[in-house]
Amino acid sequence: MNTASRAILLVALLFGVTGIAVSARQAGPAAGAAENPPMAEDVFKNVLVLKGIPVDEFLDTMGMFAAATAKDCTGCHSPQILDGRPEAFAIATPMIQKARFMIGMMNAINRNYFGGQKRVSCATCHSNTSAPENVPNLAIQYGNPLENPDSMEFVVATGSNPSQIEQVFAKYLDALGGAQRLAGVTSFTATGTYAGWDTGLSQVPVDIYARAPEQLTTVAHRTEGDSVWAYDGRNGWQVTVNAAVPFTVPLTSGNLAGARLDAMVALAPTSIRQAFSKWEISKGVLDDDRPVQILRGANEGQPPVNFYFDNSGLLVRLLRWNVTAVGPVATQYDYSDYREVGGVRRPFRWVRRSTANEVTVVLKEIRPNVAIDAARFAKPTTTRLIR
């Protein structure tokens, strides 16, 4: 079990032990309604150095701590959180005080030596260990070099040109069934299973609703209630059962851009090319030695997105990032088991990895061009049930 997975699992166990559950239903204001996200200090107690950032970025920052230091929640927070006391997260333990000091040190390094860019993060020194060593590890020095598949580094292919990028996209759309068939699908619903560290790796039913041009909702049906991720074409939200934040969290910045991208990949792949102002191309090899062509899309002021296409032209991996207060964190999708439904090929299995969770979705059925109630894409609301 990796560190981030342990962290999210611990939080799930924490709220499961207390008997507190959150149920979600699809309701809320009309699509496109503007929303000001709450800041971390408005929601959590005793926030001192991470003020002024939205709640979803604050949670991603906690994920960076977990991934970088090989700790779960109790690695820094008081053991009293296991007694079902959410307020115990605010207790200033020695580790939390040290973390505050380290954030200040990291910010000073970036400010004084990198012009304020977030070049140094928690992971730069910790590298998945709680106590960084100052002595070289010879096993690493003389062993096989390990590459980070989620690195933001990108080496542009020598001699690449825009026509090659167009060829990759054309091959991708053809592999899916062609632009005309894709345009003929304006909605779909899907059913299957969802399994992640938040479900204890148990499979639970999942429903997916997608409607053109860019609306997507995923509902995981837990015994405690529903976890919902919704994007209405402009705004995005998440509400998860047994999470540290038992209310609807608006998505911001890279998380909001990621929700839009998820919707495009699901239903409007023909719009991906126009979604980014700058494209670059490279080549690589996946973990299973499959060669891939990699396209990187970027917009000014936003983290880039990497798209990995295999020899058949299909999208097999997507890699995006969200910038947090302590550096960028990655979200990686691996798509497989493409099947034809109504003349269009779609993945029936994907694995989503982030610093918050690792989830496997396996679809059983996709129904194209079905009527979907607009409420499915509205802001989810929550009701806390105390047993």
Short mmCIF file of the C-alpha atoms (twelve columns), coordinates in Angstrom:
data_MODEL
# 
_entry.id   MODEL 
# 
loop_
_atom_site.group_PDB 
_atom_site.id 
_atom_site.type_symbol 
_atom_site.label_atom_id 
_atom_site.label_alt_id 
_atom_site.label_comp_id 
_atom_site.label_asym_id 
_atom_site.label_seq_id 
_atom_site.Cartn_x 
_atom_site.Cartn_y 
_atom_site.Cartn_z 
_atom_site.pdbx_PDB_model_num 
ATOM 1   C CA . MET A 1   0.000   0.000  0.000   1 
ATOM 2   C CA . ASN A 2   1.525   3.322  -0.993  1 
ATOM 3   C CA . THR A 3   1.705   6.335  1.306   1 
ATOM 4   C CA . ALA A 4   -1.060  8.400  -0.235  1 
ATOM 5   C CA . SER A 5   -3.331  5.367  -0.221  1 
ATOM 6   C CA . ARG A 6   -2.626  4.753  3.447   1 
ATOM 7   C CA . ALA A 7   -3.518  8.374  4.177   1 
ATOM 8   C CA . ILE A 8   -6.900  8.289  2.479   1 
ATOM 9   C CA . LEU A 9   -7.661  4.840  3.912   1 
ATOM 10  C CA . LEU A 10  -6.882  6.043  7.414   1 
ATOM 11  C CA . VAL A 11  -9.279  8.955  7.068   1 
ATOM 12  C CA . ALA A 12  -11.969 6.571  5.800   1 
ATOM 13  C CA . LEU A 13  -11.415 4.269  8.753   1 
ATOM 14  C CA . LEU A 14  -11.446 7.205  11.135  1 
ATOM 15  C CA . PHE A 15  -14.896 8.389  10.179  1 
ATOM 16  C CA . GLY A 16  -16.145 4.843  9.777   1 
ATOM 17  C CA . VAL A 17  -15.277 4.086  13.416  1 
ATOM 18  C CA . THR A 18  -17.136 7.139  14.678  1 
ATOM 19  C CA . GLY A 19  -20.322 6.120  12.883  1 
ATOM 20  C CA . ILE A 20  -20.494 9.400  10.969  1 
ATOM 21  C CA . ALA A 21  -21.579 9.024  7.362   1 
ATOM 22  C CA . VAL A 22  -22.303 11.442 4.552   1 
ATOM 23  C CA . SER A 23  -24.954 10.806 1.942   1 
ATOM 24  C CA . ALA A 24  -25.046 12.762 -1.301  1 
ATOM 25  C CA . ARG A 25  -27.831 13.529 -3.698  1 
ATOM 26  C CA . GLN A 26  -27.831 15.345 -7.002  1 
ATOM 27  C CA . ALA A 27  -29.308 18.798 -6.496  1 
ATOM 28  C CA . GLY A 28  -28.298 22.426 -6.412  1 
ATOM 29  C CA . PRO A 29  -28.248 25.618 -8.491  1 
ATOM 30  C CA . ALA A 30  -28.380 25.778 -12.251 1 
ATOM 31  C CA . ALA A 31  -25.289 24.900 -14.292 1 
ATOM 32  C CA . GLY A 32  -22.831 27.730 -14.732 1 
ATOM 33  C CA . ALA A 33  -23.643 29.523 -11.486 1 
ATOM 34  C CA . ALA A 34  -20.560 31.298 -10.164 1 
ATOM 35  C CA . GLU A 35  -19.225 30.094 -6.835  1 
ATOM 36  C CA . ASN A 36  -16.598 31.400 -4.454  1 
ATOM 37  C CA . PRO A 37  -14.746 28.427 -2.957  1 
ATOM 38  C CA . PRO A 38  -14.128 28.431 0.807   1 
ATOM 39  C CA . MET A 39  -10.551 28.950 1.941   1 
ATOM 40  C CA . ALA A 40  -8.704  26.449 4.116   1 
ATOM 41  C CA . GLU A 41  -8.752  28.686 7.209   1 
ATOM 42  C CA . ASP A 42  -12.531 29.075 6.883   1 
ATOM 43  C CA . VAL A 43  -13.054 25.327 7.147   1 
ATOM 44  C CA . PHE A 44  -10.209 23.939 9.240   1 
ATOM 45  C CA . LYS A 45  -9.030  25.031 12.673  1 
ATOM 46  C CA . ASN A 46  -5.542  26.292 13.557  1 
ATOM 47  C CA . VAL A 47  -4.375  26.832 9.960   1 
ATOM 48  C CA . LEU A 48  -1.356  29.134 10.175  1 
ATOM 49  C CA . VAL A 49  0.922   28.897 7.122   1 
ATOM 50  C CA . LEU A 50  -1.452  27.475 4.503   1 
ATOM 51  C CA . LYS A 51  -3.991  30.285 4.601   1 
ATOM 52  C CA . GLY A 52  -5.580  31.728 1.498   1 
ATOM 53  C CA . ILE A 53  -5.817  28.540 -0.556  1 
ATOM 54  C CA . PRO A 54  -9.047  26.714 -1.533  1 
ATOM 55  C CA . VAL A 55  -10.057 23.565 0.309   1 
ATOM 56  C CA . ASP A 56  -9.338  21.248 -2.635  1 
ATOM 57  C CA . GLU A 57  -5.804  22.635 -2.932  1 
ATOM 58  C CA . PHE A 58  -5.359  22.276 0.839   1 
ATOM 59  C CA . LEU A 59  -6.300  18.584 0.575   1 
ATOM 60  C CA . ASP A 60  -3.880  18.142 -2.345  1 
ATOM 61  C CA . THR A 61  -1.206  19.730 -0.153  1 
ATOM 62  C CA . MET A 62  -1.888  17.115 2.528   1 
ATOM 63  C CA . GLY A 63  -1.476  14.522 -0.225  1 
ATOM 64  C CA . MET A 64  1.940   15.966 -1.074  1 
ATOM 65  C CA . PHE A 65  2.993   15.623 2.581   1 
ATOM 66  C CA . ALA A 66  1.871   11.983 2.644   1 
ATOM 67  C CA . ALA A 67  3.517   11.082 -0.673  1 
ATOM 68  C CA . ALA A 68  6.787   12.834 0.168   1 
ATOM 69  C CA . THR A 69  7.280   11.611 3.735   1 
ATOM 70  C CA . ALA A 70  5.887   8.041  3.627   1 
ATOM 71  C CA . LYS A 71  3.478   8.939  6.445   1 
ATOM 72  C CA . ASP A 72  -0.253  8.659  6.918   1 
ATOM 73  C CA . CYS A 73  -2.455  11.051 8.911   1 
ATOM 74  C CA . THR A 74  -1.225  9.853  12.318  1 
ATOM 75  C CA . GLY A 75  2.362   10.419 11.216  1 
ATOM 76  C CA . CYS A 76  1.874   14.115 11.915  1 
ATOM 77  C CA . HIS A 77  -1.511  14.546 13.607  1 
ATOM 78  C CA . SER A 78  -2.457  13.648 17.160  1 
ATOM 79  C CA . PRO A 79  -3.435  9.999  17.787  1 
ATOM 80  C CA . GLN A 80  -6.674  11.414 19.191  1 
ATOM 81  C CA . ILE A 81  -8.019  11.618 15.638  1 
ATOM 82  C CA . LEU A 82  -8.525  7.862  15.901  1 
ATOM 83  C CA . ASP A 83  -10.976 8.417  18.754  1 
ATOM 84  C CA . GLY A 84  -13.450 10.031 16.377  1 
ATOM 85  C CA . ARG A 85  -12.549 13.618 17.242  1 
ATOM 86  C CA . PRO A 86  -12.192 15.685 14.042  1 
ATOM 87  C CA . GLU A 87  -11.110 18.687 16.131  1 
ATOM 88  C CA . ALA A 88  -7.997  16.699 17.082  1 
ATOM 89  C CA . PHE A 89  -6.605  17.422 13.606  1 
ATOM 90  C CA . ALA A 90  -6.005  20.991 14.855  1 
ATOM 91  C CA . ILE A 91  -3.756  19.958 17.747  1 
ATOM 92  C CA . ALA A 92  -0.309  21.418 17.086  1 
ATOM 93  C CA . THR A 93  1.859   18.326 17.515  1 
ATOM 94  C CA . PRO A 94  5.676   18.589 17.291  1 
ATOM 95  C CA . MET A 95  5.491   17.127 13.756  1 
ATOM 96  C CA . ILE A 96  2.972   19.750 12.647  1 
ATOM 97  C CA . GLN A 97  5.130   22.493 14.092  1 
ATOM 98  C CA . LYS A 98  8.131   21.027 12.254  1 
ATOM 99  C CA . ALA A 99  6.109   20.870 9.012   1 
ATOM 100 C CA . ARG A 100 5.264   24.568 9.363   1 
ATOM 101 C CA . PHE A 101 8.947   25.334 9.767   1 
ATOM 102 C CA . MET A 102 9.813   23.206 6.714   1 
ATOM 103 C CA . ILE A 103 7.231   25.018 4.577   1 
ATOM 104 C CA . GLY A 104 8.875   28.310 5.521   1 
ATOM 105 C CA . MET A 105 12.311  26.929 4.650   1 
ATOM 106 C CA . MET A 106 11.065  25.591 1.305   1 
ATOM 107 C CA . ASN A 107 9.449   28.929 0.449   1 
ATOM 108 C CA . ALA A 108 12.643  30.782 1.350   1 
ATOM 109 C CA . ILE A 109 14.738  28.525 -0.910  1 
ATOM 110 C CA . ASN A 110 12.373  29.028 -3.833  1 
ATOM 111 C CA . ARG A 111 12.172  32.778 -3.209  1 
ATOM 112 C CA . ASN A 112 15.908  33.363 -2.770  1 
ATOM 113 C CA . TYR A 113 17.337  30.977 -5.358  1 
ATOM 114 C CA . PHE A 114 14.621  30.312 -7.948  1 
ATOM 115 C CA . GLY A 115 12.916  33.664 -8.337  1 
ATOM 116 C CA . GLY A 116 9.819   32.517 -6.476  1 
ATOM 117 C CA . GLN A 117 9.206   29.519 -8.745  1 
ATOM 118 C CA . LYS A 118 8.149   26.325 -6.950  1 
ATOM 119 C CA . ARG A 119 11.224  24.404 -8.033  1 
ATOM 120 C CA . VAL A 120 11.825  22.816 -4.618  1 
ATOM 121 C CA . SER A 121 8.990   20.850 -3.007  1 
ATOM 122 C CA . CYS A 122 8.629   18.439 -0.097  1 
ATOM 123 C CA . ALA A 123 9.379   15.551 -2.468  1 
ATOM 124 C CA . THR A 124 12.649  17.144 -3.615  1 
ATOM 125 C CA . CYS A 125 14.437  16.161 -0.420  1 
ATOM 126 C CA . HIS A 126 12.216  13.615 1.296   1 
ATOM 127 C CA . SER A 127 11.707  11.323 -1.737  1 
ATOM 128 C CA . ASN A 128 9.147   9.134  0.083   1 
ATOM 129 C CA . THR A 129 11.048  8.931  3.342   1 
ATOM 130 C CA . SER A 130 10.212  10.597 6.642   1 
ATOM 131 C CA . ALA A 131 13.882  11.133 7.562   1 
ATOM 132 C CA . PRO A 132 15.987  12.212 4.540   1 
ATOM 133 C CA . GLU A 133 19.562  10.895 4.569   1 
ATOM 134 C CA . ASN A 134 22.663  12.994 3.929   1 
ATOM 135 C CA . VAL A 135 24.734  9.930  2.944   1 
ATOM 136 C CA . PRO A 136 24.571  8.537  -0.615  1 
ATOM 137 C CA . ASN A 137 22.808  5.202  -1.104  1 
ATOM 138 C CA . LEU A 138 25.179  3.007  -3.125  1 
ATOM 139 C CA . ALA A 139 22.354  0.652  -4.062  1 
ATOM 140 C CA . ILE A 140 20.765  3.556  -5.897  1 
ATOM 141 C CA . GLN A 141 24.038  4.865  -7.298  1 
ATOM 142 C CA . TYR A 142 25.001  1.538  -8.877  1 
ATOM 143 C CA . GLY A 143 21.543  0.102  -9.446  1 
ATOM 144 C CA . ASN A 144 19.228  0.580  -12.395 1 
ATOM 145 C CA . PRO A 145 18.132  4.196  -12.622 1 
ATOM 146 C CA . LEU A 146 14.486  4.750  -11.703 1 
ATOM 147 C CA . GLU A 147 12.482  7.292  -13.662 1 
ATOM 148 C CA . ASN A 148 9.512   9.038  -12.158 1 
ATOM 149 C CA . PRO A 149 6.581   8.420  -14.553 1 
ATOM 150 C CA . ASP A 150 4.803   11.454 -13.108 1 
ATOM 151 C CA . SER A 151 7.668   13.904 -13.686 1 
ATOM 152 C CA . MET A 152 6.815   17.211 -15.342 1 
ATOM 153 C CA . GLU A 153 10.013  17.115 -17.388 1 
ATOM 154 C CA . PHE A 154 9.420   16.816 -21.130 1 
ATOM 155 C CA . VAL A 155 11.998  16.276 -23.864 1 
ATOM 156 C CA . VAL A 156 10.663  17.397 -27.236 1 
ATOM 157 C CA . ALA A 157 11.377  14.958 -30.056 1 
ATOM 158 C CA . THR A 158 14.158  16.089 -32.373 1 
ATOM 159 C CA . GLY A 159 12.874  17.329 -35.705 1 
ATOM 160 C CA . SER A 160 9.245   17.364 -34.608 1 
ATOM 161 C CA . ASN A 161 6.780   19.589 -36.428 1 
ATOM 162 C CA . PRO A 162 3.082   20.533 -36.190 1 
ATOM 163 C CA . SER A 163 2.089   18.060 -38.901 1 
ATOM 164 C CA . GLN A 164 3.165   15.168 -36.672 1 
ATOM 165 C CA . ILE A 165 0.866   16.402 -33.913 1 
ATOM 166 C CA . GLU A 166 -2.032  16.577 -36.368 1 
ATOM 167 C CA . GLN A 167 -1.274  13.029 -37.525 1 
ATOM 168 C CA . VAL A 168 -1.398  11.690 -33.963 1 
ATOM 169 C CA . PHE A 169 -4.780  13.313 -33.343 1 
ATOM 170 C CA . ALA A 170 -6.148  12.088 -36.676 1 
ATOM 171 C CA . LYS A 171 -5.038  8.541  -35.868 1 
ATOM 172 C CA . TYR A 172 -6.600  8.807  -32.411 1 
ATOM 173 C CA . LEU A 173 -9.995  9.897  -33.729 1 
ATOM 174 C CA . ASP A 174 -9.912  7.204  -36.423 1 
ATOM 175 C CA . ALA A 175 -9.080  4.564  -33.798 1 
ATOM 176 C CA . LEU A 176 -12.132 5.650  -31.791 1 
ATOM 177 C CA . GLY A 177 -14.406 5.308  -34.810 1 
ATOM 178 C CA . GLY A 178 -14.014 8.561  -36.702 1 
ATOM 179 C CA . ALA A 179 -15.091 12.147 -36.113 1 
ATOM 180 C CA . GLN A 180 -18.516 11.630 -37.693 1 
ATOM 181 C CA . ARG A 181 -19.475 8.730  -35.423 1 
ATOM 182 C CA . LEU A 182 -18.100 10.542 -32.383 1 
ATOM 183 C CA . ALA A 183 -20.220 13.589 -33.216 1 
ATOM 184 C CA . GLY A 184 -23.261 11.345 -33.417 1 
ATOM 185 C CA . VAL A 185 -23.030 10.489 -29.716 1 
ATOM 186 C CA . THR A 186 -24.338 13.370 -27.631 1 
ATOM 187 C CA . SER A 187 -24.706 11.559 -24.320 1 
ATOM 188 C CA . PHE A 188 -24.197 8.247  -22.579 1 
ATOM 189 C CA . THR A 189 -24.715 6.528  -19.275 1 
ATOM 190 C CA . ALA A 190 -22.514 3.764  -17.927 1 
ATOM 191 C CA . THR A 191 -22.646 1.276  -15.068 1 
ATOM 192 C CA . GLY A 192 -19.873 -0.770 -13.504 1 
ATOM 193 C CA . THR A 193 -17.734 -1.039 -10.394 1 
ATOM 194 C CA . TYR A 194 -15.506 1.342  -8.463  1 
ATOM 195 C CA . ALA A 195 -12.737 0.133  -6.131  1 
ATOM 196 C CA . GLY A 196 -10.268 2.323  -4.279  1 
ATOM 197 C CA . TRP A 197 -8.538  2.810  -0.975  1 
ATOM 198 C CA . ASP A 198 -11.570 4.827  0.096   1 
ATOM 199 C CA . THR A 199 -13.663 1.648  -0.274  1 
ATOM 200 C CA . GLY A 200 -11.070 -0.586 1.381   1 
ATOM 201 C CA . LEU A 201 -10.368 -1.899 -2.156  1 
ATOM 202 C CA . SER A 202 -13.860 -3.421 -2.221  1 
ATOM 203 C CA . GLN A 203 -15.860 -3.053 -5.424  1 
ATOM 204 C CA . VAL A 204 -18.954 -0.879 -5.181  1 
ATOM 205 C CA . PRO A 205 -21.463 0.017  -7.919  1 
ATOM 206 C CA . VAL A 206 -20.713 3.118  -10.001 1 
ATOM 207 C CA . ASP A 207 -22.879 5.140  -12.376 1 
ATOM 208 C CA . ILE A 208 -21.486 7.575  -14.940 1 
ATOM 209 C CA . TYR A 209 -23.471 10.261 -16.746 1 
ATOM 210 C CA . ALA A 210 -22.022 12.208 -19.688 1 
ATOM 211 C CA . ARG A 211 -23.664 14.825 -21.904 1 
ATOM 212 C CA . ALA A 212 -22.267 16.979 -24.697 1 
ATOM 213 C CA . PRO A 213 -20.391 19.109 -24.883 1 
ATOM 214 C CA . GLU A 214 -18.610 18.892 -21.512 1 
ATOM 215 C CA . GLN A 215 -20.734 17.560 -18.655 1 
ATOM 216 C CA . LEU A 216 -19.735 14.551 -16.583 1 
ATOM 217 C CA . THR A 217 -20.843 13.062 -13.273 1 
ATOM 218 C CA . THR A 218 -19.582 9.951  -11.507 1 
ATOM 219 C CA . VAL A 219 -21.475 8.438  -8.573  1 
ATOM 220 C CA . ALA A 220 -19.920 5.674  -6.448  1 
ATOM 221 C CA . HIS A 221 -22.598 3.954  -4.376  1 
ATOM 222 C CA . ARG A 222 -21.139 3.132  -0.972  1 
ATOM 223 C CA . THR A 223 -23.068 1.425  1.824   1 
ATOM 224 C CA . GLU A 224 -22.594 4.633  3.861   1 
ATOM 225 C CA . GLY A 225 -23.955 6.800  1.047   1 
ATOM 226 C CA . ASP A 226 -22.895 8.107  -2.361  1 
ATOM 227 C CA . SER A 227 -19.598 9.743  -3.289  1 
ATOM 228 C CA . VAL A 228 -20.124 12.147 -6.202  1 
ATOM 229 C CA . TRP A 229 -17.856 13.972 -8.638  1 
ATOM 230 C CA . ALA A 230 -19.744 16.390 -10.909 1 
ATOM 231 C CA . TYR A 231 -18.843 18.875 -13.656 1 
ATOM 232 C CA . ASP A 232 -21.595 20.974 -15.255 1 
ATOM 233 C CA . GLY A 233 -19.547 22.454 -18.090 1 
ATOM 234 C CA . ARG A 234 -18.218 25.331 -16.000 1 
ATOM 235 C CA . ASN A 235 -18.086 24.402 -12.323 1 
ATOM 236 C CA . GLY A 236 -16.981 21.183 -10.661 1 
ATOM 237 C CA . TRP A 237 -17.482 19.653 -7.219  1 
ATOM 238 C CA . GLN A 238 -16.702 16.567 -5.210  1 
ATOM 239 C CA . VAL A 239 -18.294 15.110 -2.112  1 
ATOM 240 C CA . THR A 240 -16.957 11.855 -0.720  1 
ATOM 241 C CA . VAL A 241 -18.353 9.620  1.985   1 
ATOM 242 C CA . ASN A 242 -16.184 9.188  5.101   1 
ATOM 243 C CA . ALA A 243 -13.831 11.953 3.980   1 
ATOM 244 C CA . ALA A 244 -12.062 14.451 6.199   1 
ATOM 245 C CA . VAL A 245 -14.275 17.152 4.684   1 
ATOM 246 C CA . PRO A 246 -17.931 16.052 5.039   1 
ATOM 247 C CA . PHE A 247 -19.411 18.617 2.652   1 
ATOM 248 C CA . THR A 248 -19.335 19.524 -1.025  1 
ATOM 249 C CA . VAL A 249 -15.921 20.831 -2.089  1 
ATOM 250 C CA . PRO A 250 -15.797 23.150 -5.127  1 
ATOM 251 C CA . LEU A 251 -12.996 22.327 -7.547  1 
ATOM 252 C CA . THR A 252 -10.520 25.081 -8.370  1 
ATOM 253 C CA . SER A 253 -7.460  25.683 -10.526 1 
ATOM 254 C CA . GLY A 254 -5.904  22.475 -11.878 1 
ATOM 255 C CA . ASN A 255 -8.609  20.299 -10.327 1 
ATOM 256 C CA . LEU A 256 -11.323 22.236 -12.165 1 
ATOM 257 C CA . ALA A 257 -9.363  22.115 -15.424 1 
ATOM 258 C CA . GLY A 258 -8.931  18.379 -14.823 1 
ATOM 259 C CA . ALA A 259 -12.690 17.890 -14.428 1 
ATOM 260 C CA . ARG A 260 -13.253 19.606 -17.760 1 
ATOM 261 C CA . LEU A 261 -10.592 17.445 -19.376 1 
ATOM 262 C CA . ASP A 262 -12.200 14.284 -17.960 1 
ATOM 263 C CA . ALA A 263 -15.451 15.333 -19.622 1 
ATOM 264 C CA . MET A 264 -13.745 15.951 -22.954 1 
ATOM 265 C CA . VAL A 265 -11.997 12.584 -22.936 1 
ATOM 266 C CA . ALA A 266 -15.248 10.835 -22.033 1 
ATOM 267 C CA . LEU A 267 -17.513 12.409 -24.627 1 
ATOM 268 C CA . ALA A 268 -15.782 15.050 -26.766 1 
ATOM 269 C CA . PRO A 269 -12.285 13.865 -27.760 1 
ATOM 270 C CA . THR A 270 -12.523 15.882 -30.981 1 
ATOM 271 C CA . SER A 271 -12.269 19.069 -28.867 1 
ATOM 272 C CA . ILE A 272 -9.017  18.157 -27.113 1 
ATOM 273 C CA . ARG A 273 -6.844  19.515 -29.925 1 
ATOM 274 C CA . GLN A 274 -8.395  22.986 -29.640 1 
ATOM 275 C CA . ALA A 275 -8.375  23.005 -25.829 1 
ATOM 276 C CA . PHE A 276 -4.673  23.906 -25.639 1 
ATOM 277 C CA . SER A 277 -2.820  26.771 -27.300 1 
ATOM 278 C CA . LYS A 278 0.563   25.042 -27.419 1 
ATOM 279 C CA . TRP A 279 1.440   21.452 -28.344 1 
ATOM 280 C CA . GLU A 280 4.691   19.489 -28.235 1 
ATOM 281 C CA . ILE A 281 5.465   15.890 -29.170 1 
ATOM 282 C CA . SER A 282 7.825   13.268 -27.796 1 
ATOM 283 C CA . LYS A 283 8.265   9.498  -27.593 1 
ATOM 284 C CA . GLY A 284 8.451   7.166  -24.643 1 
ATOM 285 C CA . VAL A 285 7.918   3.688  -23.251 1 
ATOM 286 C CA . LEU A 286 5.355   2.685  -20.642 1 
ATOM 287 C CA . ASP A 287 6.047   0.421  -17.682 1 
ATOM 288 C CA . ASP A 288 5.108   -2.664 -19.706 1 
ATOM 289 C CA . ASP A 289 7.613   -1.699 -22.459 1 
ATOM 290 C CA . ARG A 290 4.900   -0.474 -24.822 1 
ATOM 291 C CA . PRO A 291 6.163   2.333  -27.067 1 
ATOM 292 C CA . VAL A 292 4.005   5.449  -27.034 1 
ATOM 293 C CA . GLN A 293 3.844   8.828  -28.677 1 
ATOM 294 C CA . ILE A 294 3.380   11.598 -26.150 1 
ATOM 295 C CA . LEU A 295 1.638   14.878 -26.844 1 
ATOM 296 C CA . ARG A 296 1.885   17.691 -24.318 1 
ATOM 297 C CA . GLY A 297 -0.789  20.379 -24.339 1 
ATOM 298 C CA . ALA A 298 -0.303  23.635 -22.473 1 
ATOM 299 C CA . ASN A 299 -2.061  26.938 -21.870 1 
ATOM 300 C CA . GLU A 300 -0.506  30.080 -20.476 1 
ATOM 301 C CA . GLY A 301 -0.440  30.106 -16.691 1 
ATOM 302 C CA . GLN A 302 -1.654  26.503 -16.304 1 
ATOM 303 C CA . PRO A 303 0.134   23.192 -15.685 1 
ATOM 304 C CA . PRO A 304 0.590   21.110 -18.868 1 
ATOM 305 C CA . VAL A 305 -1.181  17.848 -19.697 1 
ATOM 306 C CA . ASN A 306 0.466   14.776 -21.246 1 
ATOM 307 C CA . PHE A 307 -1.431  12.396 -23.567 1 
ATOM 308 C CA . TYR A 308 0.085   8.966  -24.312 1 
ATOM 309 C CA . PHE A 309 -1.001  7.091  -27.473 1 
ATOM 310 C CA . ASP A 310 -0.046  3.502  -28.307 1 
ATOM 311 C CA . ASN A 311 0.706   2.112  -31.773 1 
ATOM 312 C CA . SER A 312 -2.991  1.607  -32.485 1 
ATOM 313 C CA . GLY A 313 -3.605  5.314  -31.924 1 
ATOM 314 C CA . LEU A 314 -5.643  4.878  -28.739 1 
ATOM 315 C CA . LEU A 315 -5.165  7.016  -25.639 1 
ATOM 316 C CA . VAL A 316 -3.652  4.723  -22.994 1 
ATOM 317 C CA . ARG A 317 -2.450  7.235  -20.404 1 
ATOM 318 C CA . LEU A 318 -3.243  10.802 -19.393 1 
ATOM 319 C CA . LEU A 319 -1.084  12.741 -16.952 1 
ATOM 320 C CA . ARG A 320 -1.995  16.108 -15.484 1 
ATOM 321 C CA . TRP A 321 -0.900  18.182 -12.503 1 
ATOM 322 C CA . ASN A 322 -2.319  20.602 -9.960  1 
ATOM 323 C CA . VAL A 323 -0.062  23.200 -8.358  1 
ATOM 324 C CA . THR A 324 -0.329  23.307 -4.564  1 
ATOM 325 C CA . ALA A 325 1.181   25.528 -1.904  1 
ATOM 326 C CA . VAL A 326 4.109   23.101 -1.612  1 
ATOM 327 C CA . GLY A 327 4.604   22.082 -5.237  1 
ATOM 328 C CA . PRO A 328 2.796   20.228 -8.045  1 
ATOM 329 C CA . VAL A 329 0.993   16.917 -7.513  1 
ATOM 330 C CA . ALA A 330 0.112   14.558 -10.343 1 
ATOM 331 C CA . THR A 331 -3.041  12.720 -11.384 1 
ATOM 332 C CA . GLN A 332 -2.496  9.793  -13.745 1 
ATOM 333 C CA . TYR A 333 -5.081  7.822  -15.739 1 
ATOM 334 C CA . ASP A 334 -4.333  4.496  -17.436 1 
ATOM 335 C CA . TYR A 335 -7.005  3.432  -19.946 1 
ATOM 336 C CA . SER A 336 -7.502  -0.094 -21.279 1 
ATOM 337 C CA . ASP A 337 -10.044 -2.648 -22.551 1 
ATOM 338 C CA . TYR A 338 -11.404 -0.514 -25.389 1 
ATOM 339 C CA . ARG A 339 -14.651 -1.854 -26.816 1 
ATOM 340 C CA . GLU A 340 -16.981 -0.684 -29.561 1 
ATOM 341 C CA . VAL A 341 -20.365 0.672  -28.476 1 
ATOM 342 C CA . GLY A 342 -22.613 2.156  -31.140 1 
ATOM 343 C CA . GLY A 343 -19.733 2.463  -33.580 1 
ATOM 344 C CA . VAL A 344 -17.426 4.237  -31.082 1 
ATOM 345 C CA . ARG A 345 -14.617 2.612  -29.125 1 
ATOM 346 C CA . ARG A 346 -14.446 3.501  -25.441 1 
ATOM 347 C CA . PRO A 347 -12.300 2.280  -22.549 1 
ATOM 348 C CA . PHE A 348 -14.121 -0.098 -20.233 1 
ATOM 349 C CA . ARG A 349 -11.392 0.019  -17.601 1 
ATOM 350 C CA . TRP A 350 -9.188  2.742  -16.173 1 
ATOM 351 C CA . VAL A 351 -7.020  3.291  -13.118 1 
ATOM 352 C CA . ARG A 352 -6.795  6.770  -11.605 1 
ATOM 353 C CA . ARG A 353 -3.843  7.500  -9.326  1 
ATOM 354 C CA . SER A 354 -3.242  10.667 -7.325  1 
ATOM 355 C CA . THR A 355 -1.812  11.661 -3.962  1 
ATOM 356 C CA . ALA A 356 -5.334  11.276 -2.546  1 
ATOM 357 C CA . ASN A 357 -6.407  7.870  -3.830  1 
ATOM 358 C CA . GLU A 358 -5.936  5.038  -6.302  1 
ATOM 359 C CA . VAL A 359 -9.160  3.962  -7.990  1 
ATOM 360 C CA . THR A 360 -10.019 1.264  -10.539 1 
ATOM 361 C CA . VAL A 361 -13.215 1.666  -12.551 1 
ATOM 362 C CA . VAL A 362 -14.484 -1.280 -14.605 1 
ATOM 363 C CA . LEU A 363 -17.541 -0.708 -16.778 1 
ATOM 364 C CA . LYS A 364 -20.125 -3.372 -17.505 1 
ATOM 365 C CA . GLU A 365 -22.418 -1.435 -19.840 1 
ATOM 366 C CA . ILE A 366 -22.486 1.823  -21.800 1 
ATOM 367 C CA . ARG A 367 -25.742 3.168  -23.240 1 
ATOM 368 C CA . PRO A 368 -25.239 5.919  -25.842 1 
ATOM 369 C CA . ASN A 369 -27.632 8.746  -26.694 1 
ATOM 370 C CA . VAL A 370 -29.948 8.471  -23.715 1 
ATOM 371 C CA . ALA A 371 -31.862 11.327 -22.101 1 
ATOM 372 C CA . ILE A 372 -30.188 12.554 -18.906 1 
ATOM 373 C CA . ASP A 373 -31.786 14.893 -16.382 1 
ATOM 374 C CA . ALA A 374 -29.857 18.183 -16.070 1 
ATOM 375 C CA . ALA A 375 -29.911 17.735 -12.280 1 
ATOM 376 C CA . ARG A 376 -27.359 14.962 -12.689 1 
ATOM 377 C CA . PHE A 377 -24.705 17.588 -13.429 1 
ATOM 378 C CA . ALA A 378 -25.705 20.110 -10.753 1 
ATOM 379 C CA . LYS A 379 -23.858 20.742 -7.517  1 
ATOM 380 C CA . PRO A 380 -24.197 17.720 -5.190  1 
ATOM 381 C CA . THR A 381 -25.447 18.472 -1.679  1 
ATOM 382 C CA . THR A 382 -24.728 16.499 1.455   1 
ATOM 383 C CA . THR A 383 -26.550 15.525 4.591   1 
ATOM 384 C CA . ARG A 384 -24.518 14.328 7.554   1 
ATOM 385 C CA . LEU A 385 -26.034 11.324 9.302   1 
ATOM 386 C CA . ILE A 386 -24.898 10.644 12.883  1 
ATOM 387 C CA . ARG A 387 -25.674 7.133  14.082  1 
# 
